[in-house]
Amino acid sequence: MTFVVTEACIKCKYTDCVEVCPVDCFYEGENMLVINPDECIDCGVCEPECPAEAIIPDSKDGAEIWLETNRSYSAAWPNLSKKKDALPDADAWKDVPNKFKEHFSPKPGAA
């Protein structure tokens, strides 16, 4: 099992999860984070830290698409190992559903 970041992170990009990760397995896109599932040690410390509740175990129903998304983009985006400020309007986007289709950016972040 591993943990994955879901579309709830899009346009929020809180990094509280990054701060507690013992193996630095988070990668930064322009408007969301992903976890490299091959680096994640399944400790679960990141999941409760996410204000957007965007992190779930890959065993949860519906997580399959996020596992592939996380795997793919963690190979292309820069590693993020330190906490940064969330996106400026993160709180306004935190509870918006179904963000992937219209708001996901495949561009890498600044890390």
Backbone as XML, in Angstrom:
<?xml version="1.0"?>
<chain id="A" units="angstrom">
  <residue number="1" name="MET">
    <atom name="N" x="0.825" y="-1.180" z="0.000"/>
    <atom name="CA" x="0.000" y="0.000" z="0.000"/>
    <atom name="C" x="0.876" y="1.253" z="0.000"/>
  </residue>
  <residue number="2" name="THR">
    <atom name="N" x="0.356" y="2.295" z="-0.586"/>
    <atom name="CA" x="0.999" y="3.605" z="-0.588"/>
    <atom name="C" x="-0.092" y="4.656" z="-0.439"/>
  </residue>
  <residue number="3" name="PHE">
    <atom name="N" x="0.300" y="5.875" z="-0.285"/>
    <atom name="CA" x="-0.658" y="6.970" z="-0.230"/>
    <atom name="C" x="-0.551" y="7.765" z="-1.518"/>
  </residue>
  <residue number="4" name="VAL">
    <atom name="N" x="-1.655" y="8.386" z="-1.911"/>
    <atom name="CA" x="-1.693" y="9.175" z="-3.134"/>
    <atom name="C" x="-2.402" y="10.494" z="-2.873"/>
  </residue>
  <residue number="5" name="VAL">
    <atom name="N" x="-2.069" y="11.477" z="-3.698"/>
    <atom name="CA" x="-2.718" y="12.778" z="-3.626"/>
    <atom name="C" x="-3.815" y="12.798" z="-4.686"/>
  </residue>
  <residue number="6" name="THR">
    <atom name="N" x="-4.978" y="13.301" z="-4.319"/>
    <atom name="CA" x="-6.128" y="13.351" z="-5.219"/>
    <atom name="C" x="-6.376" y="14.781" z="-5.706"/>
  </residue>
  <residue number="7" name="GLU">
    <atom name="N" x="-7.410" y="14.921" z="-6.516"/>
    <atom name="CA" x="-7.730" y="16.219" z="-7.093"/>
    <atom name="C" x="-8.107" y="17.277" z="-6.068"/>
  </residue>
  <residue number="8" name="ALA">
    <atom name="N" x="-8.374" y="16.888" z="-4.832"/>
    <atom name="CA" x="-8.679" y="17.873" z="-3.797"/>
    <atom name="C" x="-7.509" y="18.826" z="-3.560"/>
  </residue>
  <residue number="9" name="CYS">
    <atom name="N" x="-6.308" y="18.431" z="-3.965"/>
    <atom name="CA" x="-5.115" y="19.265" z="-3.816"/>
    <atom name="C" x="-5.038" y="20.362" z="-4.884"/>
  </residue>
  <residue number="10" name="ILE">
    <atom name="N" x="-5.692" y="20.173" z="-5.994"/>
    <atom name="CA" x="-5.595" y="21.112" z="-7.117"/>
    <atom name="C" x="-6.050" y="22.502" z="-6.690"/>
  </residue>
  <residue number="11" name="LYS">
    <atom name="N" x="-5.219" y="23.471" z="-7.014"/>
    <atom name="CA" x="-5.422" y="24.888" z="-6.728"/>
    <atom name="C" x="-5.350" y="25.213" z="-5.234"/>
  </residue>
  <residue number="12" name="CYS">
    <atom name="N" x="-4.882" y="24.267" z="-4.438"/>
    <atom name="CA" x="-4.660" y="24.498" z="-3.009"/>
    <atom name="C" x="-3.158" y="24.415" z="-2.720"/>
  </residue>
  <residue number="13" name="LYS">
    <atom name="N" x="-2.631" y="23.216" z="-2.914"/>
    <atom name="CA" x="-1.214" y="22.929" z="-2.742"/>
    <atom name="C" x="-0.698" y="23.314" z="-1.352"/>
  </residue>
  <residue number="14" name="TYR">
    <atom name="N" x="-1.438" y="22.876" z="-0.347"/>
    <atom name="CA" x="-0.935" y="23.014" z="1.022"/>
    <atom name="C" x="0.264" y="22.072" z="1.139"/>
  </residue>
  <residue number="15" name="THR">
    <atom name="N" x="1.241" y="22.440" z="1.876"/>
    <atom name="CA" x="2.426" y="21.582" z="1.970"/>
    <atom name="C" x="2.699" y="21.104" z="3.401"/>
  </residue>
  <residue number="16" name="ASP">
    <atom name="N" x="1.673" y="21.096" z="4.231"/>
    <atom name="CA" x="1.820" y="20.568" z="5.590"/>
    <atom name="C" x="2.291" y="19.111" z="5.541"/>
  </residue>
  <residue number="17" name="CYS">
    <atom name="N" x="1.835" y="18.385" z="4.527"/>
    <atom name="CA" x="2.185" y="16.982" z="4.337"/>
    <atom name="C" x="3.678" y="16.813" z="4.051"/>
  </residue>
  <residue number="18" name="VAL">
    <atom name="N" x="4.227" y="17.719" z="3.292"/>
    <atom name="CA" x="5.641" y="17.663" z="2.913"/>
    <atom name="C" x="6.521" y="17.786" z="4.147"/>
  </residue>
  <residue number="19" name="GLU">
    <atom name="N" x="6.113" y="18.659" z="5.039"/>
    <atom name="CA" x="6.886" y="18.931" z="6.242"/>
    <atom name="C" x="7.060" y="17.693" z="7.129"/>
  </residue>
  <residue number="20" name="VAL">
    <atom name="N" x="6.074" y="16.810" z="7.153"/>
    <atom name="CA" x="6.140" y="15.639" z="8.038"/>
    <atom name="C" x="6.641" y="14.367" z="7.354"/>
  </residue>
  <residue number="21" name="CYS">
    <atom name="N" x="6.774" y="14.383" z="6.046"/>
    <atom name="CA" x="7.182" y="13.175" z="5.314"/>
    <atom name="C" x="8.634" y="12.804" z="5.631"/>
  </residue>
  <residue number="22" name="PRO">
    <atom name="N" x="8.868" y="11.593" z="6.156"/>
    <atom name="CA" x="10.234" y="11.201" z="6.513"/>
    <atom name="C" x="11.099" y="10.789" z="5.326"/>
  </residue>
  <residue number="23" name="VAL">
    <atom name="N" x="10.500" y="10.596" z="4.156"/>
    <atom name="CA" x="11.287" y="10.127" z="3.011"/>
    <atom name="C" x="11.264" y="11.080" z="1.816"/>
  </residue>
  <residue number="24" name="ASP">
    <atom name="N" x="10.709" y="12.263" z="1.978"/>
    <atom name="CA" x="10.693" y="13.279" z="0.909"/>
    <atom name="C" x="10.167" y="12.728" z="-0.415"/>
  </residue>
  <residue number="25" name="CYS">
    <atom name="N" x="8.970" y="12.133" z="-0.368"/>
    <atom name="CA" x="8.422" y="11.525" z="-1.580"/>
    <atom name="C" x="7.373" y="12.390" z="-2.283"/>
  </residue>
  <residue number="26" name="PHE">
    <atom name="N" x="7.314" y="13.689" z="-1.945"/>
    <atom name="CA" x="6.372" y="14.598" z="-2.588"/>
    <atom name="C" x="7.034" y="15.337" z="-3.748"/>
  </residue>
  <residue number="27" name="TYR">
    <atom name="N" x="6.244" y="15.537" z="-4.784"/>
    <atom name="CA" x="6.712" y="16.229" z="-5.981"/>
    <atom name="C" x="5.716" y="17.332" z="-6.305"/>
  </residue>
  <residue number="28" name="GLU">
    <atom name="N" x="6.256" y="18.447" z="-6.818"/>
    <atom name="CA" x="5.447" y="19.644" z="-6.975"/>
    <atom name="C" x="5.114" y="19.976" z="-8.422"/>
  </residue>
  <residue number="29" name="GLY">
    <atom name="N" x="3.809" y="20.076" z="-8.668"/>
    <atom name="CA" x="3.334" y="20.583" z="-9.936"/>
    <atom name="C" x="2.959" y="22.038" z="-9.788"/>
  </residue>
  <residue number="30" name="GLU">
    <atom name="N" x="2.553" y="22.650" z="-10.878"/>
    <atom name="CA" x="2.185" y="24.056" z="-10.842"/>
    <atom name="C" x="1.057" y="24.335" z="-9.842"/>
  </residue>
  <residue number="31" name="ASN">
    <atom name="N" x="0.061" y="23.419" z="-9.784"/>
    <atom name="CA" x="-1.056" y="23.702" z="-8.875"/>
    <atom name="C" x="-1.491" y="22.523" z="-8.006"/>
  </residue>
  <residue number="32" name="MET">
    <atom name="N" x="-0.641" y="21.522" z="-7.872"/>
    <atom name="CA" x="-0.912" y="20.419" z="-6.934"/>
    <atom name="C" x="0.370" y="19.665" z="-6.628"/>
  </residue>
  <residue number="33" name="LEU">
    <atom name="N" x="0.300" y="18.801" z="-5.653"/>
    <atom name="CA" x="1.407" y="17.922" z="-5.291"/>
    <atom name="C" x="1.043" y="16.491" z="-5.641"/>
  </residue>
  <residue number="34" name="VAL">
    <atom name="N" x="2.047" y="15.639" z="-5.785"/>
    <atom name="CA" x="1.836" y="14.199" z="-5.935"/>
    <atom name="C" x="2.854" y="13.479" z="-5.056"/>
  </residue>
  <residue number="35" name="ILE">
    <atom name="N" x="2.581" y="12.220" z="-4.805"/>
    <atom name="CA" x="3.479" y="11.347" z="-4.050"/>
    <atom name="C" x="4.045" y="10.309" z="-5.012"/>
  </residue>
  <residue number="36" name="ASN">
    <atom name="N" x="5.336" y="10.077" z="-4.914"/>
    <atom name="CA" x="5.926" y="8.991" z="-5.698"/>
    <atom name="C" x="5.599" y="7.697" z="-4.959"/>
  </residue>
  <residue number="37" name="PRO">
    <atom name="N" x="4.738" y="6.842" z="-5.539"/>
    <atom name="CA" x="4.305" y="5.636" z="-4.832"/>
    <atom name="C" x="5.426" y="4.623" z="-4.613"/>
  </residue>
  <residue number="38" name="ASP">
    <atom name="N" x="6.495" y="4.725" z="-5.373"/>
    <atom name="CA" x="7.616" y="3.806" z="-5.187"/>
    <atom name="C" x="8.540" y="4.254" z="-4.054"/>
  </residue>
  <residue number="39" name="GLU">
    <atom name="N" x="8.424" y="5.518" z="-3.657"/>
    <atom name="CA" x="9.236" y="6.043" z="-2.564"/>
    <atom name="C" x="8.476" y="6.083" z="-1.241"/>
  </residue>
  <residue number="40" name="CYS">
    <atom name="N" x="7.169" y="6.147" z="-1.307"/>
    <atom name="CA" x="6.331" y="6.222" z="-0.106"/>
    <atom name="C" x="6.511" y="4.945" z="0.720"/>
  </residue>
  <residue number="41" name="ILE">
    <atom name="N" x="6.703" y="5.124" z="2.033"/>
    <atom name="CA" x="6.900" y="3.966" z="2.913"/>
    <atom name="C" x="5.632" y="3.613" z="3.693"/>
  </residue>
  <residue number="42" name="ASP">
    <atom name="N" x="4.516" y="4.192" z="3.282"/>
    <atom name="CA" x="3.209" y="3.859" z="3.869"/>
    <atom name="C" x="3.099" y="4.174" z="5.356"/>
  </residue>
  <residue number="43" name="CYS">
    <atom name="N" x="3.816" y="5.166" z="5.810"/>
    <atom name="CA" x="3.764" y="5.491" z="7.238"/>
    <atom name="C" x="2.467" y="6.216" z="7.602"/>
  </residue>
  <residue number="44" name="GLY">
    <atom name="N" x="1.888" y="6.934" z="6.638"/>
    <atom name="CA" x="0.606" y="7.582" z="6.861"/>
    <atom name="C" x="0.642" y="8.896" z="7.613"/>
  </residue>
  <residue number="45" name="VAL">
    <atom name="N" x="1.808" y="9.418" z="7.938"/>
    <atom name="CA" x="1.852" y="10.666" z="8.698"/>
    <atom name="C" x="1.362" y="11.869" z="7.897"/>
  </residue>
  <residue number="46" name="CYS">
    <atom name="N" x="1.411" y="11.778" z="6.596"/>
    <atom name="CA" x="0.985" y="12.895" z="5.743"/>
    <atom name="C" x="-0.533" y="13.050" z="5.685"/>
  </residue>
  <residue number="47" name="GLU">
    <atom name="N" x="-1.244" y="11.953" z="5.727"/>
    <atom name="CA" x="-2.702" y="11.973" z="5.508"/>
    <atom name="C" x="-3.446" y="12.920" z="6.456"/>
  </residue>
  <residue number="48" name="PRO">
    <atom name="N" x="-3.237" y="12.853" z="7.770"/>
    <atom name="CA" x="-3.984" y="13.749" z="8.652"/>
    <atom name="C" x="-3.524" y="15.204" z="8.601"/>
  </residue>
  <residue number="49" name="GLU">
    <atom name="N" x="-2.374" y="15.462" z="7.997"/>
    <atom name="CA" x="-1.846" y="16.823" z="7.940"/>
    <atom name="C" x="-2.458" y="17.667" z="6.827"/>
  </residue>
  <residue number="50" name="CYS">
    <atom name="N" x="-3.116" y="17.045" z="5.870"/>
    <atom name="CA" x="-3.636" y="17.765" z="4.708"/>
    <atom name="C" x="-4.950" y="18.486" z="5.029"/>
  </residue>
  <residue number="51" name="PRO">
    <atom name="N" x="-4.953" y="19.819" z="5.000"/>
    <atom name="CA" x="-6.188" y="20.559" z="5.286"/>
    <atom name="C" x="-7.300" y="20.300" z="4.264"/>
  </residue>
  <residue number="52" name="ALA">
    <atom name="N" x="-6.930" y="19.913" z="3.050"/>
    <atom name="CA" x="-7.921" y="19.662" z="1.994"/>
    <atom name="C" x="-8.370" y="18.196" z="1.967"/>
  </residue>
  <residue number="53" name="GLU">
    <atom name="N" x="-7.807" y="17.374" z="2.846"/>
    <atom name="CA" x="-8.096" y="15.944" z="2.871"/>
    <atom name="C" x="-7.881" y="15.308" z="1.493"/>
  </residue>
  <residue number="54" name="ALA">
    <atom name="N" x="-6.782" y="15.695" z="0.864"/>
    <atom name="CA" x="-6.468" y="15.251" z="-0.493"/>
    <atom name="C" x="-5.628" y="13.990" z="-0.551"/>
  </residue>
  <residue number="55" name="ILE">
    <atom name="N" x="-5.172" y="13.491" z="0.575"/>
    <atom name="CA" x="-4.304" y="12.311" z="0.595"/>
    <atom name="C" x="-5.095" y="11.109" z="1.089"/>
  </residue>
  <residue number="56" name="ILE">
    <atom name="N" x="-5.035" y="10.036" z="0.293"/>
    <atom name="CA" x="-5.765" y="8.810" z="0.632"/>
    <atom name="C" x="-4.864" y="7.596" z="0.396"/>
  </residue>
  <residue number="57" name="PRO">
    <atom name="N" x="-5.163" y="6.469" z="1.047"/>
    <atom name="CA" x="-4.421" y="5.241" z="0.755"/>
    <atom name="C" x="-4.820" y="4.726" z="-0.633"/>
  </residue>
  <residue number="58" name="ASP">
    <atom name="N" x="-3.895" y="4.114" z="-1.323"/>
    <atom name="CA" x="-4.192" y="3.615" z="-2.674"/>
    <atom name="C" x="-5.161" y="2.437" z="-2.664"/>
  </residue>
  <residue number="59" name="SER">
    <atom name="N" x="-5.452" y="1.909" z="-1.503"/>
    <atom name="CA" x="-6.397" y="0.797" z="-1.390"/>
    <atom name="C" x="-7.855" y="1.279" z="-1.329"/>
  </residue>
  <residue number="60" name="LYS">
    <atom name="N" x="-8.051" y="2.565" z="-1.189"/>
    <atom name="CA" x="-9.407" y="3.118" z="-1.108"/>
    <atom name="C" x="-10.075" y="3.073" z="-2.483"/>
  </residue>
  <residue number="61" name="ASP">
    <atom name="N" x="-11.371" y="2.809" z="-2.511"/>
    <atom name="CA" x="-12.107" y="2.777" z="-3.777"/>
    <atom name="C" x="-11.900" y="4.081" z="-4.534"/>
  </residue>
  <residue number="62" name="GLY">
    <atom name="N" x="-11.623" y="3.967" z="-5.829"/>
    <atom name="CA" x="-11.422" y="5.135" z="-6.677"/>
    <atom name="C" x="-10.003" y="5.665" z="-6.690"/>
  </residue>
  <residue number="63" name="ALA">
    <atom name="N" x="-9.109" y="5.056" z="-5.924"/>
    <atom name="CA" x="-7.737" y="5.554" z="-5.840"/>
    <atom name="C" x="-6.865" y="5.144" z="-7.024"/>
  </residue>
  <residue number="64" name="GLU">
    <atom name="N" x="-7.326" y="4.188" z="-7.823"/>
    <atom name="CA" x="-6.485" y="3.665" z="-8.914"/>
    <atom name="C" x="-6.030" y="4.755" z="-9.872"/>
  </residue>
  <residue number="65" name="ILE">
    <atom name="N" x="-6.945" y="5.622" z="-10.271"/>
    <atom name="CA" x="-6.574" y="6.693" z="-11.205"/>
    <atom name="C" x="-5.556" y="7.636" z="-10.575"/>
  </residue>
  <residue number="66" name="TRP">
    <atom name="N" x="-5.663" y="7.846" z="-9.277"/>
    <atom name="CA" x="-4.723" y="8.739" z="-8.599"/>
    <atom name="C" x="-3.363" y="8.082" z="-8.419"/>
  </residue>
  <residue number="67" name="LEU">
    <atom name="N" x="-3.341" y="6.781" z="-8.291"/>
    <atom name="CA" x="-2.066" y="6.079" z="-8.206"/>
    <atom name="C" x="-1.277" y="6.293" z="-9.496"/>
  </residue>
  <residue number="68" name="GLU">
    <atom name="N" x="-1.929" y="6.133" z="-10.626"/>
    <atom name="CA" x="-1.254" y="6.337" z="-11.917"/>
    <atom name="C" x="-0.876" y="7.791" z="-12.133"/>
  </residue>
  <residue number="69" name="THR">
    <atom name="N" x="-1.751" y="8.705" z="-11.732"/>
    <atom name="CA" x="-1.456" y="10.137" z="-11.862"/>
    <atom name="C" x="-0.248" y="10.505" z="-11.007"/>
  </residue>
  <residue number="70" name="ASN">
    <atom name="N" x="-0.226" y="10.026" z="-9.774"/>
    <atom name="CA" x="0.900" y="10.303" z="-8.889"/>
    <atom name="C" x="2.196" y="9.699" z="-9.424"/>
  </residue>
  <residue number="71" name="ARG">
    <atom name="N" x="2.124" y="8.469" z="-9.886"/>
    <atom name="CA" x="3.323" y="7.809" z="-10.417"/>
    <atom name="C" x="3.870" y="8.572" z="-11.632"/>
  </residue>
  <residue number="72" name="SER">
    <atom name="N" x="2.997" y="8.926" z="-12.543"/>
    <atom name="CA" x="3.402" y="9.605" z="-13.770"/>
    <atom name="C" x="4.020" y="10.979" z="-13.501"/>
  </residue>
  <residue number="73" name="TYR">
    <atom name="N" x="3.338" y="11.788" z="-12.719"/>
    <atom name="CA" x="3.822" y="13.150" z="-12.513"/>
    <atom name="C" x="4.978" y="13.232" z="-11.530"/>
  </residue>
  <residue number="74" name="SER">
    <atom name="N" x="5.106" y="12.287" z="-10.622"/>
    <atom name="CA" x="6.265" y="12.314" z="-9.727"/>
    <atom name="C" x="7.550" y="12.044" z="-10.496"/>
  </residue>
  <residue number="75" name="ALA">
    <atom name="N" x="7.438" y="11.400" z="-11.638"/>
    <atom name="CA" x="8.613" y="11.160" z="-12.482"/>
    <atom name="C" x="9.003" y="12.400" z="-13.284"/>
  </residue>
  <residue number="76" name="ALA">
    <atom name="N" x="8.077" y="13.351" z="-13.428"/>
    <atom name="CA" x="8.327" y="14.524" z="-14.264"/>
    <atom name="C" x="8.507" y="15.823" z="-13.474"/>
  </residue>
  <residue number="77" name="TRP">
    <atom name="N" x="7.955" y="15.873" z="-12.283"/>
    <atom name="CA" x="7.982" y="17.107" z="-11.500"/>
    <atom name="C" x="9.130" y="17.104" z="-10.493"/>
  </residue>
  <residue number="78" name="PRO">
    <atom name="N" x="9.555" y="18.296" z="-10.040"/>
    <atom name="CA" x="10.652" y="18.366" z="-9.068"/>
    <atom name="C" x="10.226" y="17.930" z="-7.663"/>
  </residue>
  <residue number="79" name="ASN">
    <atom name="N" x="11.166" y="17.364" z="-6.952"/>
    <atom name="CA" x="10.941" y="16.935" z="-5.577"/>
    <atom name="C" x="10.784" y="18.157" z="-4.675"/>
  </residue>
  <residue number="80" name="LEU">
    <atom name="N" x="9.878" y="18.049" z="-3.737"/>
    <atom name="CA" x="9.655" y="19.117" z="-2.757"/>
    <atom name="C" x="9.887" y="18.522" z="-1.383"/>
  </residue>
  <residue number="81" name="SER">
    <atom name="N" x="10.832" y="19.066" z="-0.637"/>
    <atom name="CA" x="11.161" y="18.497" z="0.666"/>
    <atom name="C" x="10.966" y="19.468" z="1.821"/>
  </residue>
  <residue number="82" name="LYS">
    <atom name="N" x="10.524" y="20.687" z="1.514"/>
    <atom name="CA" x="10.301" y="21.677" z="2.566"/>
    <atom name="C" x="8.941" y="22.326" z="2.396"/>
  </residue>
  <residue number="83" name="LYS">
    <atom name="N" x="8.352" y="22.705" z="3.507"/>
    <atom name="CA" x="7.054" y="23.367" z="3.489"/>
    <atom name="C" x="7.172" y="24.735" z="2.824"/>
  </residue>
  <residue number="84" name="LYS">
    <atom name="N" x="6.147" y="25.069" z="2.027"/>
    <atom name="CA" x="6.045" y="26.377" z="1.389"/>
    <atom name="C" x="4.643" y="26.897" z="1.639"/>
  </residue>
  <residue number="85" name="ASP">
    <atom name="N" x="4.434" y="28.126" z="1.283"/>
    <atom name="CA" x="3.090" y="28.687" z="1.392"/>
    <atom name="C" x="2.164" y="28.003" z="0.397"/>
  </residue>
  <residue number="86" name="ALA">
    <atom name="N" x="0.917" y="27.836" z="0.799"/>
    <atom name="CA" x="-0.104" y="27.301" z="-0.115"/>
    <atom name="C" x="-0.371" y="28.346" z="-1.194"/>
  </residue>
  <residue number="87" name="LEU">
    <atom name="N" x="-1.100" y="27.951" z="-2.224"/>
    <atom name="CA" x="-1.467" y="28.907" z="-3.257"/>
    <atom name="C" x="-2.316" y="30.016" z="-2.637"/>
  </residue>
  <residue number="88" name="PRO">
    <atom name="N" x="-2.244" y="31.231" z="-3.180"/>
    <atom name="CA" x="-2.911" y="32.381" z="-2.548"/>
    <atom name="C" x="-4.412" y="32.208" z="-2.286"/>
  </residue>
  <residue number="89" name="ASP">
    <atom name="N" x="-5.120" y="31.530" z="-3.148"/>
    <atom name="CA" x="-6.563" y="31.359" z="-2.967"/>
    <atom name="C" x="-6.919" y="29.918" z="-2.573"/>
  </residue>
  <residue number="90" name="ALA">
    <atom name="N" x="-5.998" y="29.250" z="-1.904"/>
    <atom name="CA" x="-6.182" y="27.844" z="-1.517"/>
    <atom name="C" x="-7.435" y="27.618" z="-0.684"/>
  </residue>
  <residue number="91" name="ASP">
    <atom name="N" x="-7.679" y="28.475" z="0.269"/>
    <atom name="CA" x="-8.842" y="28.267" z="1.140"/>
    <atom name="C" x="-10.153" y="28.340" z="0.363"/>
  </residue>
  <residue number="92" name="ALA">
    <atom name="N" x="-10.202" y="29.178" z="-0.662"/>
    <atom name="CA" x="-11.417" y="29.296" z="-1.479"/>
    <atom name="C" x="-11.637" y="28.045" z="-2.332"/>
  </residue>
  <residue number="93" name="TRP">
    <atom name="N" x="-10.555" y="27.368" z="-2.717"/>
    <atom name="CA" x="-10.644" y="26.182" z="-3.573"/>
    <atom name="C" x="-10.704" y="24.870" z="-2.792"/>
  </residue>
  <residue number="94" name="LYS">
    <atom name="N" x="-10.425" y="24.905" z="-1.505"/>
    <atom name="CA" x="-10.269" y="23.689" z="-0.704"/>
    <atom name="C" x="-11.426" y="22.700" z="-0.824"/>
  </residue>
  <residue number="95" name="ASP">
    <atom name="N" x="-12.629" y="23.164" z="-0.800"/>
    <atom name="CA" x="-13.772" y="22.252" z="-0.803"/>
    <atom name="C" x="-14.503" y="22.173" z="-2.144"/>
  </residue>
  <residue number="96" name="VAL">
    <atom name="N" x="-13.876" y="22.673" z="-3.196"/>
    <atom name="CA" x="-14.486" y="22.614" z="-4.526"/>
    <atom name="C" x="-14.298" y="21.193" z="-5.080"/>
  </residue>
  <residue number="97" name="PRO">
    <atom name="N" x="-15.370" y="20.526" z="-5.495"/>
    <atom name="CA" x="-15.244" y="19.159" z="-6.022"/>
    <atom name="C" x="-14.901" y="19.143" z="-7.523"/>
  </residue>
  <residue number="98" name="ASN">
    <atom name="N" x="-14.475" y="18.001" z="-7.984"/>
    <atom name="CA" x="-14.276" y="17.747" z="-9.420"/>
    <atom name="C" x="-13.412" y="18.800" z="-10.110"/>
  </residue>
  <residue number="99" name="LYS">
    <atom name="N" x="-12.222" y="18.991" z="-9.614"/>
    <atom name="CA" x="-11.335" y="20.026" z="-10.160"/>
    <atom name="C" x="-10.421" y="19.530" z="-11.277"/>
  </residue>
  <residue number="100" name="PHE">
    <atom name="N" x="-10.218" y="18.232" z="-11.375"/>
    <atom name="CA" x="-9.191" y="17.721" z="-12.293"/>
    <atom name="C" x="-9.418" y="18.130" z="-13.749"/>
  </residue>
  <residue number="101" name="LYS">
    <atom name="N" x="-10.575" y="17.889" z="-14.277"/>
    <atom name="CA" x="-10.828" y="18.104" z="-15.704"/>
    <atom name="C" x="-10.590" y="19.545" z="-16.138"/>
  </residue>
  <residue number="102" name="GLU">
    <atom name="N" x="-11.025" y="20.495" z="-15.343"/>
    <atom name="CA" x="-10.932" y="21.892" z="-15.762"/>
    <atom name="C" x="-9.759" y="22.666" z="-15.174"/>
  </residue>
  <residue number="103" name="HIS">
    <atom name="N" x="-9.169" y="22.185" z="-14.078"/>
    <atom name="CA" x="-8.190" y="23.015" z="-13.384"/>
    <atom name="C" x="-6.809" y="22.392" z="-13.195"/>
  </residue>
  <residue number="104" name="PHE">
    <atom name="N" x="-6.640" y="21.125" z="-13.512"/>
    <atom name="CA" x="-5.328" y="20.484" z="-13.346"/>
    <atom name="C" x="-4.315" y="21.057" z="-14.340"/>
  </residue>
  <residue number="105" name="SER">
    <atom name="N" x="-3.123" y="21.325" z="-13.868"/>
    <atom name="CA" x="-2.028" y="21.758" z="-14.739"/>
    <atom name="C" x="-0.940" y="20.686" z="-14.734"/>
  </residue>
  <residue number="106" name="PRO">
    <atom name="N" x="-0.524" y="20.219" z="-15.904"/>
    <atom name="CA" x="0.553" y="19.237" z="-15.963"/>
    <atom name="C" x="1.942" y="19.859" z="-15.847"/>
  </residue>
  <residue number="107" name="LYS">
    <atom name="N" x="2.010" y="21.177" z="-15.736"/>
    <atom name="CA" x="3.307" y="21.865" z="-15.652"/>
    <atom name="C" x="3.961" y="21.611" z="-14.311"/>
  </residue>
  <residue number="108" name="PRO">
    <atom name="N" x="5.293" y="21.538" z="-14.290"/>
    <atom name="CA" x="5.995" y="21.345" z="-13.023"/>
    <atom name="C" x="5.929" y="22.593" z="-12.163"/>
  </residue>
  <residue number="109" name="GLY">
    <atom name="N" x="6.120" y="22.400" z="-10.874"/>
    <atom name="CA" x="6.190" y="23.516" z="-9.943"/>
    <atom name="C" x="7.599" y="24.051" z="-9.848"/>
  </residue>
  <residue number="110" name="ALA">
    <atom name="N" x="7.769" y="25.023" z="-8.981"/>
    <atom name="CA" x="9.060" y="25.683" z="-8.835"/>
    <atom name="C" x="10.027" y="24.951" z="-7.907"/>
  </residue>
  <residue number="111" name="ALA">
    <atom name="N" x="9.457" y="24.136" z="-6.995"/>
    <atom name="CA" x="10.253" y="23.436" z="-5.971"/>
    <atom name="C" x="11.491" y="24.229" z="-5.695"/>
  </residue>
</chain>
